Amino acid sequence: MPIREKTELLRDASVTIQEIKVFGRDLGLEPTQALAQTSEQKTPTSMLWFWLQRAGTLALRAPIDVRLTLGFAKTKEEIPLDQVYRVDGYSVYYRQGNEFADPRSVATESFAREGAVRQVTVVIHEDLHGDTNFDLPWEIEESLITPLGSIAAMEFFKRRSDSANLESAQERLHEERQLSRELDQLVTAAEKIFANESIEYAKQKIVAMIPSYPIYYRHFQRQIRGQHPETAIEAKLSHDLAYYRHFDRIVALYETTGDLKALVRDLRNAPRDAHLVAVYLQSLQQSGAVAARD
């Protein structure tokens, strides 16, 4: 790509990112330095994340067993992985990314080329991770801010009167809600299979079931590309639970009141105990329904 074209692409992305961060401030968020600069202003960094879950188990009632992060002073495009070998006794899922909640994360050329909906969702998501915005255990925080980021993208384009991207954001939100429902059904079935079958047979049986959940299946296939499904299955399902466990319920909360800023404020006060989060969300739903009727 010619240098001038790349410079203009990154400059345009920077302007958009600053607009998104201003919008986040209107939601009561304190903007962070994540993605605040471009790869022309600062050396880009990427991360490699690993999630490990004991074979034959799922992180349903406790955090995932092991989380590990490695940082690189290069973009993920410059350090493609070959494969991760099997770890005895554990399922392993990994993911690379240039965007994360840290000042070292900058807007790269690949991010500047992303669709507008993903750009807004990612910038808001990473700002939500800022400790002045949310400061909760990882698996709780991800489950709350993932739907907030998707809802915020919809609100951003609504404010912009950008009907095309608003429609895309609405479609994405609808798809993620369905993904969360399918994941919940799949995990319920997988737990029973692990309880009644040998680990190796259970893995095969669960992987064979996934195409029956079409939205989740597309998500699963895209994210484990290059990884062996039966090696990754427990860790991948546990990882996805951390992001989508409460997605459908939180979107329903938003639909009840239509007040995203108030929802962000309420979710900041979520309990730090994962067992109590569902109860807390239910109480918000009940109080929101009463307020809506009043």
Secondary structure, 3 states (H helix, E strand, C coil): CCHHHHHHHHHHHHHHHHHHHHHHHHCCCCCCCCCCCECCCCCCCEEEEEEEEECCCCCCCCCCCEEEEEEECCCHHHCCCCCCCCECCEEEEEEEECCCCCCCCCECHHHHCCCHHHHHHHHHHHHHCCCCCCCCCHHHHHHHHHHHHHHHHHHHHHHHCCHHHHHHHHHHHHHHHHHHHHHHHHHHHHHHHHHHCCHHHHHHHHHHHHHHCHHHHHHHHHHCCCCCHHHHHHHHHHHHHHHHCCHHHHHHHHHHHCCHHHHHHHHHCCCCCHHHHHHHHHHHHHHHHHHHHC
